[in-house]
């Protein structure tokens, strides 16, 4: 495809816009990783393997959908990223407690 038209904007008209960054959780993900058609692609090395509990070494990319089915993403999507860290910390502690309870129940049943 060739480019048939091009629009040139003089930044003297709007000098602030290039300096702005997105201040939401979704904006942070978009700036750091890049959201493409409602999904992100990350290296599997960054994903913790659920069975081994260590990073995967495959080097492949995984596509993760970002939509309302992901409860954490849905709840944090439009929040200012300064408010996201405490919430993610709380969620991580909840998940950790649930895992510990599950492991305790398994050990009790043996």
matplotlib code that plots the C-alpha trace (Angstrom):
import matplotlib.pyplot as plt

x = [0.0, 1.2, 0.4, -1.8, -2.3, -0.4, -1.5, 1.2, 0.4, 2.4, 3.3, 3.3, -0.5, -0.6, 2.7, 1.3, -0.2, 3.1, 4.1, 1.0, 1.0, -2.0, -2.6, -4.8, -4.0, -5.1, -3.0, 0.1, -0.3, -0.7, 2.4, 4.6, 3.5, 1.1, -2.5, -3.5, -7.1, -8.0, -5.1, -1.4, 1.4, 4.0, 6.9, 6.1, 9.2, 7.2, 4.3, 4.7, 4.0, 1.2, 2.5, 6.2, 5.9, 8.8, 9.0, 8.6, 11.7, 10.0, 10.6, 7.3, 4.8, 1.4, -1.6, -3.7, -7.1, -8.0, -11.7, -14.5, -14.1, -10.9, -12.3, -9.0, -8.6, -12.2, -12.0, -8.7, -9.0, -9.9, -8.3, -5.4, -2.2, -1.2, -4.3, -3.7, -0.6, -2.3, -5.3, -3.0, -1.1, -4.4, -5.5, -2.1, -2.4, -6.0, -4.8, -1.8, -4.1, -6.5, -3.5, -2.3, -5.8, -6.0, -2.6, -3.6, -6.8, -4.8, -2.4, -5.2, -7.0, -3.9]
y = [0.0, 3.5, 6.6, 8.9, 11.6, 13.0, 15.4, 17.6, 19.3, 22.3, 21.6, 25.3, 25.0, 22.3, 21.9, 20.0, 16.9, 15.2, 15.6, 13.9, 10.3, 8.1, 8.0, 4.9, 1.2, 0.5, 3.4, 2.2, -1.3, 0.3, 2.5, -0.3, -3.3, -2.1, -3.0, -4.3, -5.0, -5.6, -7.9, -7.9, -10.2, -11.0, -13.4, -16.6, -16.0, -13.4, -15.8, -18.0, -21.6, -22.7, -26.3, -25.6, -22.1, -20.8, -18.7, -20.5, -20.9, -21.5, -18.0, -18.0, -15.1, -15.5, -13.5, -12.3, -10.8, -7.6, -7.6, -7.6, -11.3, -10.5, -9.3, -7.6, -5.8, -4.7, -3.3, -1.5, -0.5, 3.2, 3.8, 6.2, 4.1, 5.5, 3.8, 0.5, -0.6, -0.9, -2.7, -5.2, -5.8, -6.6, -8.9, -10.7, -11.2, -12.6, -15.1, -16.1, -16.7, -18.8, -20.9, -21.5, -22.5, -25.0, -26.4, -26.8, -28.5, -30.9, -31.7, -32.3, -34.7, -36.9]
z = [0.0, -0.8, 1.2, -0.9, 1.7, 4.6, 7.3, 8.9, 12.2, 13.4, 17.1, 17.7, 17.7, 20.4, 22.3, 25.3, 23.7, 22.9, 26.6, 28.0, 29.1, 29.9, 33.6, 33.8, 34.3, 30.8, 29.5, 31.4, 29.9, 26.4, 26.8, 28.3, 26.4, 23.7, 23.3, 19.9, 19.1, 22.8, 23.5, 24.5, 23.5, 26.2, 26.3, 28.0, 30.1, 32.0, 32.8, 35.9, 35.0, 37.3, 37.9, 38.2, 39.8, 37.8, 34.7, 31.4, 29.2, 25.9, 24.5, 22.7, 22.9, 24.5, 23.5, 26.5, 25.9, 27.9, 28.3, 30.9, 31.5, 33.3, 36.6, 37.8, 34.5, 34.4, 37.9, 37.4, 33.8, 34.2, 37.6, 38.0, 38.1, 41.4, 42.9, 41.2, 43.1, 46.5, 44.9, 43.1, 46.3, 48.1, 45.3, 45.4, 49.2, 48.7, 46.1, 48.2, 51.2, 49.0, 47.8, 51.4, 52.4, 49.5, 50.4, 54.0, 53.0, 50.8, 53.6, 56.1, 53.7, 53.2]

ax = plt.figure().add_subplot(projection="3d")
ax.plot(x, y, z, "-o")
ax.set_aspect("equal")
plt.show()
